[in-house]
Structure formats: structure tokens, C-alpha cells
């Protein structure tokens, strides 16, 4: 156990420093850094009473015991910052309430004589109502915040689907692993407190915490993109219902009235960028890439992600996914016109869509009808336009 605690402490402290100074996704990474720091301090506190004797650090016994009461809140805020790109606010400190409450309930124990606190560690924990209440808070906050974190991930995925995103789900998959591991740890710790095999289950829980720290560390360095998400547009953003694949030099009055303070680019720059974006997407058929992202488009055009997003949202009046999906729908319609009896799903996949549900939603939104209805309409049109031979005349 000594080496296990040592590994957890050392690796957690190093990881906390690395994450704190990571520039991308600063708010989310700093929350994660603080979370890793508390994990490490919790391990560090165990060295104080490992030899079950009074030493110079014994007065700190108990002060690291309730640190896990902050884990659930920190995980929730981390998910919130990572997915919603919200800056840290003073109000975020409210999620430390379980930790503060646990300390407040057990202030008498924390300031008890060193010998008494050591006896709690060696023998039985305090049998006081306040300690049992703090234990309830310790475990309940973990599962409540796990549920809230899962809800955040589900909402994010729904938002991605509504905006026809074909971005891979690596971000939410990573969060699912993180939430799953923390929940498993808490279940193990809860089982240890309720069963007779306290020492064995507690060791498993500690090993899982070290695994969690190493997982975060490995993912941070091997897959840094998992710690950076693209900010999805607000659901209130309006998009036009008719496809637009060309950009004219005329700008609507509504667009020209947008204040210069809200736009980093002028109208002429928007026009030039829009033409370049459309030309690159069309000529290189980028829309056929099912995992196309703003970052990919930025690499192809040489235009920054921020300027692409601003040009599409403010000038072309479409978000990125709507813009790309219109190209995909147009390609699908062209392919179906060549072979009306082709399989819809296969044609959709070859047009750049990642899955059937995303395609159906995008098609209905853009064409105001289902793909099957569109094909029936196409077949009827072909039938009516079919030339009549003399043998078919009345």
C-alpha cells in the first residue's frame, strides 16, 4: 500500500501542475488540476498515520479525510466547463458546499487531541451523529453529481445531433469513462464501509483512484484533443431553410446592421472568406468526409477557426454543420437522381453522413420531407417525363 499511495500522490501532483498550465480549455483543465491535487493530498494524508504512531504530522490527521466530499462537485464543474465553455465564476464555489459542511460538522473531531484522532484511525471511527451525517453527505454528493454530470453529457450529445454534427464522440466518450471510473470507485468505497471486508475493498478503491489519475495523465498527453471541445451554437441561432451554395456581394440589410463591435471582420473580408470557404468545400468535396470539423476546414482554407465560424454564422447565416450538410444533401440528391432505386442509407453514407439518424434529421430539416418521400416524388417525375413510343399511343 505504501508504494500505491506514493505513486498516486506523486503522479497526481505532477499531473495537477501540467493541467493547470495547459492553455487550451483553461477553465476545465484548471478544475481538473484542482481535482487531481485533492486526490493527491488525500493520499498524502495517509502517510501521516501509516505507522499508527504519533509523529510530528499527526495533528493533520482527519483534515484530508473529507477531501473526497469535493470530488463530485469538481467533476460536475469540469464537465460543465469542458462542454459549455463557461468561464470560472465565484458562484462555482457553491459546489464545494459538501466539503465545507463536512468540515463544519466535524470541527470538534478535527481539533481533538492527536491520540484520540489516532485511535479513531486504528480502532473505530467516531460514533457521533455529526460524523454519520458527514458520511452520508460524502457518498450522496458523489452519486448526485455523477447523475448531474451524465445529464450534461446527454444534453451535449442531443445538442450535437440537433446541429447535425458529425464530430466524433471522443469527448463525450472520454467523459463517460471518467464518470464511470469515479462512480465505480465510490461504489467500491461504499461497499467497504458497509461490509466486513473493509481493508480489501478499500485497497481496491485506492488502486482504482491511482488508475483514474494515470488514465487522466495518459489521455492528457496521448490524446490532448479530448480536452478541447468546439463551442456549439446556441439553439436560438436561426438558419435559412433554403440551400445556399454561392455567395453574392449583396448583403441583406439585417446583416449590414450588425454592429462592428460584434464582428471582428468587415463585410469585404467576410465576402472573400465566404467565397474561399465555398470554393474549397466544393472543389475538394470536403463534405464527403464524415468526420469533417472546423479545424479540418481551417487547415484546408488557411483561415482561422474563429473567422470561419464568424463568416458562416454572421454572413452566410448558417452554422458550420448546417452549411456542410446542405452540400451533403445536394450530393445525395444528385446521386439519387442518377439512380432513383439506389439504397437510401448507402447513398447517404457515401454523401458524407456518419449515420442514418443524422441524415434523416438533416434531410427533413433542409428539404421539408423525408428521403423516401423525395425519392417517390423523383420516381413520379421520371415516369411523367418518360417519352411515349408509338406502340404506347392510344
C-alpha positions in Angstrom: 0.0 0.0 0.0 2.9 2.3 0.7 4.0 2.3 -3.0 0.4 2.6 -4.1 -0.1 5.8 -2.1 3.3 7.1 -3.2 2.5 6.6 -6.9 -0.9 8.2 -6.5 0.5 11.2 -4.6 3.5 11.9 -6.9 1.7 11.3 -10.2 -1.4 13.4 -9.1 0.8 16.3 -8.1 2.7 16.3 -11.3 -0.5 16.0 -13.4 -2.1 18.8 -11.4 0.8 21.1 -12.3 0.7 20.1 -16.0 -3.1 20.6 -16.3 -3.0 23.9 -14.5 -0.6 25.4 -17.0 -2.4 23.9 -20.1 -3.6 26.8 -22.2 -6.4 25.0 -24.2 -9.6 24.7 -22.3 -8.0 26.6 -19.4 -11.1 26.7 -17.1 -11.9 23.0 -17.5 -8.3 21.9 -17.1 -7.7 24.0 -14.0 -10.8 22.4 -12.4 -9.3 19.0 -13.3 -5.9 20.1 -11.9 -7.5 21.1 -8.6 -9.4 17.8 -8.5 -6.1 15.9 -9.1 -4.5 17.9 -6.4 -7.1 17.0 -3.8 -6.8 13.3 -4.8 -3.1 13.5 -4.2 -3.5 15.3 -0.9 -5.9 12.6 0.2 -3.2 10.0 -0.5 -0.6 12.2 1.2 -2.7 12.3 4.4 -2.5 8.6 4.7 1.3 8.7 5.2 0.7 10.6 8.4 -0.9 7.6 10.3 0.5 4.8 8.3 2.8 3.6 11.1 -0.2 4.0 13.6 2.0 6.1 16.0 2.1 9.7 17.0 4.5 11.8 14.9 5.2 15.4 14.1 2.5 15.4 11.4 -0.2 13.7 13.5 -2.0 17.0 14.1 -3.1 16.9 10.4 -5.0 13.6 11.0 -8.6 14.0 9.8 -8.0 17.1 7.7 -7.6 15.2 4.5 -10.3 12.6 5.3 -13.2 14.8 4.0 -11.5 16.0 0.8 -13.4 13.4 -1.3 -16.6 15.4 -0.5 -15.4 17.9 -3.2 -14.8 15.3 -5.9 -18.3 15.1 -7.2 -18.8 18.8 -7.4 -15.4 19.2 -9.2 -16.2 16.5 -11.7 -19.5 18.2 -12.5 -17.9 21.7 -12.9 -15.2 20.1 -15.1 -17.8 18.6 -17.4 -19.7 21.9 -17.4 -16.6 24.0 -18.4 -15.4 21.4 -21.0 -18.8 21.1 -22.8 -20.3 24.6 -22.4 -17.1 26.7 -22.5 -18.1 28.7 -19.5 -15.6 30.7 -17.6 -14.9 30.1 -13.9 -17.2 32.2 -11.7 -17.4 32.9 -8.0 -20.7 31.0 -8.0 -18.9 27.8 -8.9 -17.6 27.7 -5.3 -21.1 26.6 -4.2 -20.1 23.1 -5.4 -17.6 22.9 -2.5 -20.6 23.2 -0.1 -20.5 19.4 0.8 -16.8 19.7 1.7 -17.3 22.8 3.8 -20.4 21.2 5.5 -18.4 18.0 6.4 -15.7 20.1 8.0 -18.2 22.2 9.9 -20.0 19.1 11.2 -16.8 17.6 12.5 -14.8 20.6 13.7 -14.7 19.1 17.2 -13.1 15.9 15.9 -10.6 17.8 13.7 -9.4 19.7 16.7 -9.5 16.8 19.1 -6.2 15.6 20.8 -3.8 13.7 18.5 -4.1 10.5 20.5 -7.9 10.5 20.2 -7.8 11.1 16.4 -5.2 8.3 16.0 -7.5 5.9 18.0 -10.3 6.7 15.5 -8.0 5.5 12.7 -6.7 2.4 14.4 -9.9 1.3 16.1 -13.4 2.6 15.2 -14.4 5.9 13.6 -16.3 8.4 15.7 -19.7 7.2 16.7 -21.3 10.7 16.7 -24.4 11.8 14.8 -22.4 14.6 13.0 -19.9 12.1 11.7 -22.6 9.8 10.3 -24.3 12.8 8.7 -21.0 13.8 7.1 -20.6 10.2 5.8 -24.0 10.4 4.2 -23.0 13.7 2.6 -19.7 12.2 1.5 -21.4 9.4 -0.5 -24.6 11.1 -1.6 -22.8 14.0 -3.2 -20.8 11.6 -5.3 -23.8 9.9 -6.8 -25.9 13.1 -7.2 -23.1 14.9 -9.0 -22.4 11.8 -11.2 -26.1 11.9 -12.3 -25.8 15.6 -13.0 -22.6 15.0 -15.0 -24.3 12.3 -17.0 -27.2 14.7 -17.7 -24.8 17.3 -19.0 -23.2 14.8 -21.4 -26.6 13.7 -22.7 -27.7 17.3 -23.3 -24.5 18.0 -25.1 -25.0 14.9 -27.4 -28.5 16.0 -28.1 -27.3 19.5 -29.0 -24.7 18.0 -31.3 -27.4 15.9 -33.0 -29.7 18.9 -33.4 -27.0 20.9 -35.1 -26.2 17.9 -37.4 -22.7 17.4 -36.0 -20.6 14.6 -37.5 -17.8 15.3 -35.0 -16.7 12.0 -33.4 -18.0 11.4 -29.9 -14.5 11.1 -28.4 -15.2 14.0 -26.0 -18.3 12.5 -24.5 -16.8 9.0 -24.6 -13.9 10.3 -22.5 -16.2 11.9 -20.0 -18.3 8.7 -19.9 -15.1 6.8 -18.9 -14.2 9.4 -16.3 -17.7 9.4 -14.8 -17.8 5.6 -14.9 -14.5 5.2 -13.1 -15.3 7.7 -10.4 -18.7 6.0 -9.8 -17.0 2.6 -9.6 -14.6 4.0 -7.0 -17.4 5.3 -4.9 -19.3 2.1 -5.1 -16.2 0.2 -4.0 -15.7 2.6 -1.1 -19.3 2.4 -0.1 -19.1 -1.4 -0.2 -16.0 -1.3 2.0 -17.8 0.8 4.6 -20.9 -1.5 4.6 -19.1 -4.9 4.6 -16.7 -6.7 6.9 -14.0 -6.8 4.2 -13.2 -3.2 4.7 -9.4 -3.4 4.2 -9.7 -5.5 1.0 -12.3 -3.3 -0.7 -10.6 -0.1 0.5 -7.3 -1.3 -1.2 -9.3 -1.9 -4.4 -10.8 1.6 -4.2 -7.3 3.1 -3.7 -6.0 1.2 -6.7 -8.8 2.5 -8.8 -8.1 6.0 -7.7 -4.5 5.6 -8.9 -5.8 4.1 -12.1 -8.0 7.1 -12.5 -5.1 9.5 -12.1 -3.0 7.5 -14.6 -5.9 7.4 -17.0 -6.2 11.2 -16.9 -2.5 11.6 -17.3 -2.2 9.3 -20.2 -5.2 10.7 -22.0 -4.0 14.3 -21.4 -0.7 13.6 -23.2 -1.6 11.0 -25.8 -5.0 12.5 -26.8 -4.9 16.2 -25.9 -7.7 16.9 -28.3 -10.1 15.2 -25.9 -9.6 18.1 -23.5 -10.7 20.6 -26.2 -14.2 20.9 -27.5 -15.8 23.2 -30.1 -18.4 25.5 -28.7 -21.7 24.6 -30.2 -24.1 27.3 -31.3 -27.0 28.3 -29.2 -30.2 26.7 -30.2 -31.7 30.1 -30.8 -29.4 30.7 -33.7 -31.6 31.0 -36.8 -30.6 29.4 -40.1 -32.2 29.8 -43.5 -34.3 26.9 -44.8 -33.2 27.2 -48.5 -29.8 25.8 -49.6 -27.2 28.3 -50.5 -24.0 27.2 -52.2 -22.9 30.6 -53.7 -22.2 33.8 -52.0 -23.1 37.1 -53.7 -21.6 40.5 -53.0 -25.0 41.8 -51.8 -25.6 41.7 -48.1 -29.0 41.9 -46.6 -29.9 45.0 -44.6 -30.2 42.8 -41.5 -26.7 41.6 -41.9 -25.3 45.1 -42.6 -26.9 46.4 -39.5 -24.9 44.1 -37.2 -22.7 46.4 -35.1 -19.0 46.4 -35.8 -18.4 45.7 -32.2 -19.8 42.2 -32.5 -17.9 41.4 -35.7 -14.1 41.1 -35.9 -14.2 41.2 -39.8 -15.7 43.8 -42.2 -18.1 42.9 -44.9 -15.5 42.7 -47.6 -13.4 40.3 -45.6 -16.5 38.2 -44.9 -17.2 38.1 -48.6 -13.7 37.0 -49.5 -13.6 34.3 -46.8 -17.0 33.0 -47.7 -16.0 32.6 -51.4 -12.8 30.8 -50.4 -14.7 28.5 -48.0 -17.4 27.6 -50.5 -14.8 27.1 -53.3 -12.6 24.8 -51.1 -15.5 22.8 -49.8 -16.9 22.3 -53.3 -13.7 21.8 -55.3 -12.2 19.4 -52.8 -15.5 17.7 -51.9 -14.7 18.1 -48.2 -18.3 17.4 -47.4 -17.8 13.8 -48.2 -15.6 13.4 -45.1 -18.0 12.2 -42.4 -15.7 13.5 -39.6 -15.1 16.9 -41.1 -14.6 19.5 -38.4 -14.0 23.3 -38.3 -10.3 22.5 -37.6 -10.1 20.4 -40.8 -11.8 23.2 -42.8 -9.4 25.7 -41.3 -6.4 23.6 -42.3 -7.7 23.3 -45.9 -8.5 27.0 -46.3 -5.8 28.6 -44.2 -8.5 30.7 -42.5 -8.6 30.6 -38.7 -11.4 28.7 -37.0 -12.7 31.9 -35.4 -13.0 33.7 -38.8 -14.6 30.7 -40.5 -17.2 30.4 -37.7 -17.9 34.1 -37.8 -18.2 34.2 -41.6 -20.6 31.3 -41.7 -22.8 32.4 -38.7 -22.9 36.2 -39.4 -22.5 36.4 -43.2 -23.8 33.2 -44.7 -26.3 32.9 -41.8 -25.7 29.2 -41.3 -23.8 27.3 -38.6 -21.0 25.0 -39.7 -22.9 21.8 -39.6 -25.9 23.2 -41.5 -23.6 24.6 -44.1 -21.8 21.3 -44.7 -24.9 19.2 -44.5 -26.5 21.2 -47.3 -23.6 20.2 -49.6 -24.1 16.6 -48.5 -27.9 16.7 -49.1 -27.3 18.2 -52.6 -24.8 15.4 -53.4 -27.3 12.8 -52.1 -30.0 14.2 -54.4 -27.7 14.2 -57.4 -26.7 10.6 -56.8 -30.3 9.6 -56.3 -31.3 11.4 -59.5 -28.9 9.2 -61.4 -30.2 6.0 -59.8 -33.6 6.5 -58.1 -33.7 2.9 -57.0 -30.4 3.1 -55.1 -30.4 2.3 -51.4 -31.0 5.5 -49.4 -28.8 4.6 -46.5 -25.8 3.6 -48.7 -26.2 6.8 -50.8 -26.4 8.9 -47.6 -23.3 7.3 -46.2 -21.4 7.9 -49.5 -22.5 11.5 -49.3 -20.6 12.2 -46.1 -23.2 11.4 -43.3 -21.9 9.4 -40.3 -25.2 7.6 -39.5 -28.8 7.2 -40.7 -30.5 9.2 -37.9 -28.3 12.3 -38.5 -29.0 12.1 -42.3 -32.8 11.7 -41.8 -32.9 14.7 -39.4 -30.8 16.9 -41.7 -32.7 15.9 -44.9 -36.1 16.6 -43.3 -34.9 19.9 -41.9 -33.4 21.1 -45.3 -35.9 19.6 -47.7 -39.0 19.6 -45.6 -39.7 16.0 -46.5 -38.3 12.6 -45.7 -35.8 10.9 -48.1 -38.4 8.3 -49.0 -40.9 11.0 -50.0 -38.3 12.7 -52.0 -37.5 9.5 -53.9 -41.1 8.8 -54.6 -41.5 12.3 -55.9 -38.4 11.8 -58.1 -39.8 8.5 -59.5 -43.1 10.1 -60.3 -41.4 12.9 -62.1 -39.3 10.5 -64.1 -42.4 8.5 -65.0 -44.3 11.6 -66.2 -41.3 12.7 -68.3 -40.8 9.3 -69.9 -41.2 9.6 -73.7 -44.2 7.8 -75.2 -43.4 5.4 -78.1 -45.7 4.9 -81.0 -46.7 1.4 -79.7 -47.8 3.0 -76.5 -50.1 5.6 -78.1 -53.8 5.3 -78.0 
